[in-house]
Amino acid sequence: MNSAEPSRVLAFAGGLVGAAGVALSAAAAHRGGAFTGTAASFLLMHAPVFLAIGLIGANRFLRIASVILLAGLLLFAGDLLARDFLGSRLFPMSAPIGGTLLIAGWLGIAISALARPRP
């Protein structure tokens, strides 16, 4: 993929993450569940990031950071949702691992702004 070419996968992920955030917000409002509400908030706040990076295209470093961010989001939100809907965690340490990946992804996005474009 050319670095200037938009990433359809990230734009697709942004749409799915946004839709899941809205659906889970509704579920939290009707069903209750603090973990579901938190997961919905995290999904909604990250959806625009994937959409923007997917639509504008980005350097390789930014795309990798976005994938790390997406993995962290899926682990973190997935663990919270498993707690509310299944009564157990995804696996031990899944939320902390997901949170650490979220932090790493955001730091990667910040660092990508300092990367020099290749000629």
Contacts in CASP RR format, 6 or more apart in sequence:
PFRMAT RR
TARGET T0000
AUTHOR 0000-0000-0000
METHOD contacts of the structure
MODEL  1
MNSAEPSRVLAFAGGLVGAAGVALSAAAAHRGGAFTGTAASFLLMHAPVF
LAIGLIGANRFLRIASVILLAGLLLFAGDLLARDFLGSRLFPMSAPIGGT
LLIAGWLGIAISALARPRP
1 7 0 8 1.000
3 57 0 8 1.000
3 58 0 8 1.000
3 59 0 8 1.000
3 60 0 8 1.000
3 117 0 8 1.000
3 118 0 8 1.000
4 57 0 8 1.000
5 57 0 8 1.000
6 54 0 8 1.000
6 55 0 8 1.000
6 56 0 8 1.000
6 57 0 8 1.000
7 53 0 8 1.000
7 54 0 8 1.000
7 57 0 8 1.000
7 58 0 8 1.000
7 63 0 8 1.000
7 66 0 8 1.000
8 54 0 8 1.000
9 54 0 8 1.000
10 50 0 8 1.000
10 51 0 8 1.000
10 53 0 8 1.000
10 54 0 8 1.000
10 63 0 8 1.000
10 66 0 8 1.000
10 70 0 8 1.000
11 50 0 8 1.000
11 51 0 8 1.000
11 54 0 8 1.000
11 55 0 8 1.000
13 50 0 8 1.000
13 70 0 8 1.000
14 47 0 8 1.000
14 48 0 8 1.000
14 49 0 8 1.000
14 50 0 8 1.000
14 51 0 8 1.000
14 54 0 8 1.000
15 47 0 8 1.000
15 50 0 8 1.000
15 51 0 8 1.000
17 43 0 8 1.000
17 46 0 8 1.000
17 47 0 8 1.000
17 50 0 8 1.000
17 70 0 8 1.000
17 73 0 8 1.000
18 43 0 8 1.000
18 44 0 8 1.000
18 47 0 8 1.000
20 40 0 8 1.000
20 43 0 8 1.000
21 39 0 8 1.000
21 40 0 8 1.000
21 43 0 8 1.000
21 44 0 8 1.000
21 47 0 8 1.000
22 40 0 8 1.000
22 44 0 8 1.000
24 36 0 8 1.000
24 37 0 8 1.000
24 39 0 8 1.000
24 40 0 8 1.000
24 43 0 8 1.000
24 81 0 8 1.000
25 37 0 8 1.000
25 40 0 8 1.000
25 41 0 8 1.000
25 44 0 8 1.000
27 36 0 8 1.000
27 40 0 8 1.000
28 36 0 8 1.000
28 37 0 8 1.000
28 40 0 8 1.000
33 84 0 8 1.000
34 84 0 8 1.000
35 80 0 8 1.000
35 81 0 8 1.000
35 83 0 8 1.000
35 84 0 8 1.000
36 80 0 8 1.000
36 81 0 8 1.000
36 84 0 8 1.000
36 85 0 8 1.000
38 80 0 8 1.000
39 76 0 8 1.000
39 77 0 8 1.000
39 78 0 8 1.000
39 80 0 8 1.000
39 81 0 8 1.000
39 84 0 8 1.000
42 73 0 8 1.000
42 76 0 8 1.000
42 77 0 8 1.000
43 73 0 8 1.000
43 77 0 8 1.000
46 69 0 8 1.000
46 70 0 8 1.000
46 73 0 8 1.000
49 66 0 8 1.000
49 69 0 8 1.000
49 109 0 8 1.000
50 66 0 8 1.000
50 69 0 8 1.000
50 70 0 8 1.000
53 62 0 8 1.000
53 63 0 8 1.000
53 66 0 8 1.000
54 66 0 8 1.000
57 63 0 8 1.000
58 66 0 8 1.000
58 112 0 8 1.000
59 112 0 8 1.000
59 115 0 8 1.000
59 117 0 8 1.000
59 118 0 8 1.000
61 108 0 8 1.000
61 111 0 8 1.000
61 112 0 8 1.000
61 115 0 8 1.000
62 108 0 8 1.000
62 109 0 8 1.000
62 112 0 8 1.000
62 115 0 8 1.000
65 105 0 8 1.000
65 106 0 8 1.000
65 107 0 8 1.000
65 108 0 8 1.000
65 109 0 8 1.000
65 111 0 8 1.000
65 112 0 8 1.000
66 105 0 8 1.000
66 109 0 8 1.000
68 101 0 8 1.000
68 104 0 8 1.000
68 105 0 8 1.000
68 108 0 8 1.000
69 101 0 8 1.000
69 102 0 8 1.000
69 105 0 8 1.000
69 106 0 8 1.000
69 109 0 8 1.000
71 98 0 8 1.000
71 101 0 8 1.000
72 97 0 8 1.000
72 98 0 8 1.000
72 99 0 8 1.000
72 100 0 8 1.000
72 101 0 8 1.000
72 102 0 8 1.000
72 105 0 8 1.000
73 98 0 8 1.000
73 102 0 8 1.000
75 90 0 8 1.000
75 94 0 8 1.000
75 95 0 8 1.000
75 97 0 8 1.000
75 98 0 8 1.000
75 99 0 8 1.000
75 101 0 8 1.000
76 94 0 8 1.000
76 95 0 8 1.000
76 98 0 8 1.000
76 99 0 8 1.000
76 101 0 8 1.000
76 102 0 8 1.000
78 90 0 8 1.000
78 94 0 8 1.000
79 89 0 8 1.000
79 90 0 8 1.000
79 94 0 8 1.000
79 95 0 8 1.000
79 98 0 8 1.000
80 95 0 8 1.000
82 88 0 8 1.000
82 89 0 8 1.000
82 90 0 8 1.000
83 89 0 8 1.000
89 95 0 8 1.000
END
